[in-house]
């Protein structure tokens, strides 16, 4: 509890100010402001919050991807899901707008929910198949429109509360929007941020590691089914996580 108290003391006043001057009004009418402006505002707030937790990022693969990518194309990002901080970390590290498909429950979250709204993300009701299909169709259309924003989806469909070095099965529907829109898919593995919000963990600093698992172009998956693509991505992610575990244990 003490570490939360320290974080609150560091960010409470700027966060309250930002919430009422930015997060709240921007989330009601995001279309009134440019995407770039909205992203930079959200990113600034999130970076302050994450800095208060003393997070140390090890994300060379992510940096290299952004350095070498074609900025005229948008991507579908996929990643394992071990913490509510996962999307915030990718926002903090991204040099260009990125948004998410989030569970509908997170719509009420004061920071994550507002951030997804401001960035024109999509909220999925996992108990409503019709609504879920509509959300994935929206993502497909937005990828096809070449909107200058990347989408990120967590293929496990829920946060992994067990062994963070062994992912839950990837849902093949995750890949369908990019599959049908003929867009590139980039897969990452993340570990370390699952400890940040845990009350039992007394660490003063947190090391968060992000590694690239695979890059799929339309040419790579043109002869694959989404089920095959999901399984291939799942296997490669598990392999990378096993390597990360061995490195951290050695």
Secondary structure, 3 states (H helix, E strand, C coil): CHHHHHHHHHHHHHHHHHHHHHHHHHHHCHHHCCHHHHHHHHHHHHHHHHHHCCEEEECHHHHHHHHHCCCCCCEEEEECCCCCCHHHHHHHHCCCCEEEEEEHHHHHCCCHHHHHHHCCCEEECCCCHHHHHHHHHHHHHHHHCCCCCEEEECCCCCCCCCCCCCCCCCCHHHHHHHHHHCCEEEEEEEECHHHCCCCCCCCCCEEEEEEEEEEECHHHHCCCCHHHHHHHHHHHHHHHHHHHHHHHHC
